Amino acid sequence: MKQIDRPKFAGLLKLLAETYNNGKEPSMPLSELYFRVLEKYEIGQIETAVLKILESRVYNGFPKPAEIIEQIEGSVDDKTVIAWATVSHAILHTGAYRSVDFEDRTINAVIDSMGGWIELCSTPENEMVWKQKEFERLYKAFYGRRYEDLPASLPGIYEIENSKKGYESLPPVRIGAKVKPKQLTAPKKQLTAHEGKTKE
């Protein structure tokens, strides 16, 4: 949000107060705190989130900022389902040869803790359901950590083999909602490790 959005934001807080708090609006310091917590979102996103709360919330008490954020971003359970769907797609369409970097950096941390990208891609199909359960459990545990504490990327076969020989490798494949689908697909021709290198 921008400073110009303050009047509209105040109106949304007033609407929530009238619905859930007997018309008693939050104090100025509390309103300012709400603004600071939520200012990274667009006012349109906040308005949509407030409308969703009005549609579904049945108990009294002024909604916390976390409730508004959950309506914008989805719950951790929602994110976990989306994260595993993203990983499953990447296993099928990118594979173990290329290094990967997920836009959702929590995914990087979870896969790293599970033994790495190559190991996950090598999981037999009949065991993948157990990997999924492990992934979902760890994702909820890692969720919310600072990005600087999470792995930047996950090395694939090309990168590991080329590093042993002193070669540089192709950059990791970026995978996420903002990445174009064609970037998720591995080349049709499977390269050997040395063919996947770049010159120093």
N, C-alpha and C positions, 0 to 999 in steps of 0.2 A: 504494500500500500504506500501511497504518497500522502503528504500533508493535506493535499486537496481532498483526500478521501475521508478525512476525520469526521465531517458532518454526517456523511452517509453511514460511517461505522458507528457513530453515536446513536443514530436512528435504529440500527440493527440491535444494539445493546438495549435500547429502550423497548424495542419489540419483544426481546427475550424477557425483560423484566416484567412487562405487562402480562406475559403469558405464564411465567413460571415463578415470579417473585412478588406477586400481588402489587405490581406496579412500582415497587421500590427499586430504583435504579442504583447501579454500583457507584461508589464514591469516585471522585475525580482521580485519586491515586490508583484505585483499582482499575478504573477505565483506562488509565494510561498504561498500566501493566498489561492489560489485555491487548492494547494496541501494539506495544513493544513485542509481545510474544507472537502476535499474528501478522506483523507488518511485512514479513517475507512473502506473504501470499497476496494475490491480487484481490481487490475489493469484490470483484465478481465471484471469485471462488468462495469468499467468506459469506457473501449473500446467499449463494447456492447452499452452502453448508448450514446456514441458519434456517433456511426453508426446509431442508431435510430434517433438521432437529424438530421443527414445528410439526412436521408430518408424522414423526415416529415416536417422539419422546412423550411419555405419559406421566412421569413423576415430577413432583415439585422440586424447587431449589434451582438457583441460577446456574446455567450450564458452565462448566469449567472450560478453559481454553483447550484442554486436551480433547474434549468432546467435539469441539469445532474442527480441530486438526484431524481427528479421526474421520470426520465426515469428508474432509478434503482429500486426505491421503489414503484412507482405508485403514482397517484394523491390521494388527500384526498377523492375524490369521489370514486375512485377505492377501497381504504382501507375501506370506509364505507360499501360498498356492500359486501366485503369479511367478514367484522366484523359481519354484521347481519346474513350472511349465517352460520358463525361459531356459533353464539348464537342460531339460530334456530335448528341447529343440536344438540347442547348441551341440549336444552329444551326437545327434543324428546328422546334422547338417554341416558341422565344422569338424568335429572329431578330435582325436588325440594328437594329430601331427602338428597342428598350428597352436601357438600360444593364444590364450584368450584373456580378455579383460572385460568383465561385466560392468555395465554402467551402475548397477546396484552393487556397490563395493562389498556389502555384507555377504553376497554370494561368493566373492573371492575368498573371504575369510573362512567361510564354512567349508568350501571345497578344499582349501589348503589344510584345514584341520582334519579332513577326512582322508588325507594321504596324497592329495594333489589331483590335477586335471587328468593326467594320463591314467592313474589308477581308477578314477571314477569312470572314465570312458571304457576301461577294460573290464568293467563289471559284467558278468554273464547276465543275460536278460532275465533268467528266472530268479536272480538275486537282487534285481534292481528295486523291487518293492521295499526291501529292507534298507537299501541305500536311501530311498525316498524318505522313509520314516526317520532315519538318522539325520538326513539333511534338514527336515522340518523341525526336528527337536533342536538342532544346533543353530538354525537360522533365528529362532525365537530367543536363544541365549545370546547370540552375537548382535542382534538388532539393537540399534541405538548407540553403538560404539562410535567414537570419533573416526572419521575417514583416514586420518593420518596414522591410526593404529592398525589399519587393515592392509592386506597385501595389494600392491598396485596391479599385478597381473599374475596369471597362472601359466607356467612354462609348459610347452608341448614337446613332442619328440624332436622336431626340427631344432628348436632352440637348445635343448639339452645336448643333443649330439653335436651340433655345430660349435657350441661353447667348449666342448672337449677338444675340438680340433682347432680352436682359435679363430673360428669364423663368427661373423655377425649374422644374425638371423632377421627374417622379416619381422616387422612390428606385430604385436598381438592383434588379433581380431577383436574389435570393439563390439560388444553385444549388449543390446538394451533397447528400450522403447524408442529412443531417438535415433537408433541406427537403422539405415535402410536395409530391407530384407536381403538384398543381393550381397551385402557385406557379411551375412551370416553363413553363406554357402561356400564350402571348400571348393578349390579348383577341381575340374573334372579329371584332370591328369594328376595322379598321385606322384609327387616328387620324392626322390630319396632325400636323406638328410642333407647331403652336401649340395643337392640341387636347390634346396630351400634356403641356401645361405645368400648373403650379400657380401660384396667385397669390402674390406676395411678401407 
